[in-house]
Each structure stands twice: as structure tokens, then as C-alpha cells.
Amino acid sequence: ESTSDLKANLIAYVSRAYQVPKERISQIIDAAIEAGRKNNLDPLLLLSITAAESTFNPLAKNRRSGASGLMQIMPNAHSQRVERHGGEIFDIHTNMQVGSELLRDMIDDTGSLQSGLKSYVGVGGSYGNKITREHSRLRLAAEGDVNQAVRLKRAKKPAESISERISGTFSEFKDWLSGSSSDNR
């Protein structure tokens, strides 16, 4: 499959599983790829976090904490980063860029993806598992099995054929993408 097929599959999955307009998903996927490339993070990981944090709603705002946007950025705590990337917390590209920078810093500071995710969300528990399950469904959908990915999302189950371990790097994503593209021709 080509990269455009993979993107089309992701758009189909997110629009069905999360009831999000396709044009918005396309913008979010582009922002995740750009932020992933700049911060050496798997765009599917960023999309998994976006699913967990805001269900792909760029205008999401947590009433208690004030966390805002797709990746639920704390505007006061990260105002300088938000300014550096355009100044609008609810802008898709700004929010994705700031969230991915924060995640990259937390992974680097803690030494692992799982610990970085715990730092990102500020709580322990099953957050990493939630992200891993969504990542597996996004990969399954991207590979072309959109219907099964949607069924698994509704059942709150991971895609069993996908590895539980993700490194979270952009390099891993590119390797998977090139393997996925050549395997399915």
C-alpha cells in the first residue's frame, strides 16, 4: 500500500471509531507526521495519545486542570512553547508540536516510553496500556483492516496481531511504513 492508502485507512478508522469529520482527521494526521518527524516520535503514538486525551477534538478543554487541545497541553505551564509554535493552544499543528516536544522531553528525562507516558499524563495506572491498545488498532487500520480495527475499538480490545511493545520513534514508524508498503504490493 502507498502512504496515501495508509492515510486514507487511518482517516476511515478515526472517522468511524471517533465520529470525527474526515477533513479534520487529515489535518491531525499531517500534524502528527510533522511533529513526529521533528521530535523522533512515531506519529501513530501521537495519534494514540490524541485519541486518549481529546478523542481528536482540537477544542477539548479539561474544566478542572485547564489542559487544552488535542494533546491536552497546560496553557500556563507551557505558554512559552505554545508561543514559539504559533501562540494558539487550540491550533492543531501548534498543539501537536508542543505535546510531542513535551513527550520527547519526558521520554528523554525518564529513559523509557512507558515512564515518559506516565509523566506526560501525570498519573500511573493503565494509561500506557490504553495508548498501546489504541496504537495497535491504528496500525491495524493503517495496514488496511479498518473494519476489524473499528470492531476492536468498540470492544476496547487491542489488535492481537500487533506487538505490545512500541519504541515510539519516528525511525521505527518509517521502517514499519516501508515494510508495510512493500509487503502488501
N, C-alpha and C positions, 0 to 999 in steps of 0.2 A: 504494500500500500504506500501511497505517496504521503508526504507531510500534509497536503491539503485533505486527503482522505482521513488521516488521523484526526485533524482538527474538526472536520465535519462530523466524525464519530463522537468526539468529545462534546461538540455543540448539541448533537442529538441526545446524548445521555443527560447532560446537565439540564437541558430544557425540559426533558420528560421527568427526570428524577426530582428536580427542584422547582419546576414551574417558572422558569426564568426565560424572558424573551431572547431569541437566538442572537440578535444583534448585540445585546449586552454581553452575552457569553463570549462571543467572538472577540470583543474588546478586552474582556477579562483574560481570555487565553493568550492574546497577544501581549498583554501587560505581564502575565506570569512568565512567558517565554523570555521577554526582555529583562525582567527583574532576575529571573533565574540565571540567565547568561551573565549579567553584571555581577552577581553575588555567588556564583558557582553553586546554585541550588537547583534541584530537579523542579521544573515547572509544575509537574503533577503533584509534588509535595506542596507547593504553594497553593495550588487549586484545592488540595485536600484540606489545608488549613482554612482557606476561604470558605469552603463548604461548612466546616465545623464552627467557624467564628461568626459568619454572617449569612449563611445559606445563599451566597452570591448576591446579596443586596448591598450595593455600594453606599446606600444611605443609612445602613444599620447603625444604631446607636444604643449602647447599653445605658439604661437610665441610672443605674447605681454607680457605675465606675466612670461613665463618660467615654469609654472606649468607642471608637468610631470607624466606620467604613468597612471595606471588605475584610481586612485583616485585623480589625478591632485595635487600632492604634490609640494610645492615650495622648490626646492632643497637647495637654500641658507638659507632660513629661518629655515629649518628643517634638516640641514645636520647632526647634532648630532644624531637625531633619526634614520635617514637613516643609518648612520654608525653603530649604535647599533643593527640594524636588518639586517646587511649584506653588507651595503655600496653601493648597486646598485639600484638606483631610479627606473629603468625600470624592475627590477625583480618583478614578480607577488607577491610573498609572502612578500617581503620587503615593496613594495608599499601598499599592503593591510594592513599590520601590522601598518605601520606609519599612514596611513589615518584613520584607525579605532581608534588608540590611540588619534589622534588629535580630532576626532569626540567625543570620550568619554570625553576628557578633556573639550571640548566646551559645551557638554550637562551638565556636572557636574558644570561648571562655570556659565552657564546661567539658569540652573534649569529646562530646558524642551528640548524635542527633537526638536520641531519646532524652538526654539531660537538657539539651537545648530546647526541646519542645516543652518540657516541664517548666523551664524558666520563662519561655515565651508566654504560656498561658497563666503562669503564676500559681498553679496547683499541680499536685501529683495525680495519682489515680490513673484512670484509664484513658487519659487524653491521647497518649502516644498510640494506644491500640485503636482508638477511634480514627486517628489520622491514617494509620497503617491500613485499616479496613477500607477507608474511602480511597486511598491511593491504589489499592488492589482493584477496586471497581473501576476507577478512572483508567487504569492500564488495560483492563479487560475491554472496556468500551472503546478505547483508542485503537485496540487491535481489531475491532470490528464486531464484537459481540455486545452490541448496545442493549438488546432486549434482556439478555441474561444479567448484565450489569444493573439495569433498572430493577429487575426482579430481586436481585441480591440487596440492593439499596432498600427496597421496600421491606425486605425481611431482616434488614440490619445485619447482614452477613457479609464476610469478605469473599472475594473471588478465591476459591481454594487452589486454583492452578497457579496462583501468583505467590512468589516468595514472601514470607512475613518480614524479611529483613530488607530495608531500603537504606542506601547510603545517603541519599538525599542530594547528591552532587549533580551539577549540570552535565559533567562528563559522563556519568552513569546514564543519564537521560539520553544523551546523544548516542551512546553505544547501544542502548536499548532501541532507540529510534532507528538507527541504521540496521540493526538486526531484524527489527520488526518490519522495516521497509523491504529488506531483501528476502526475508523468509516467506513472505506472503505473495510473491510475484508469480 
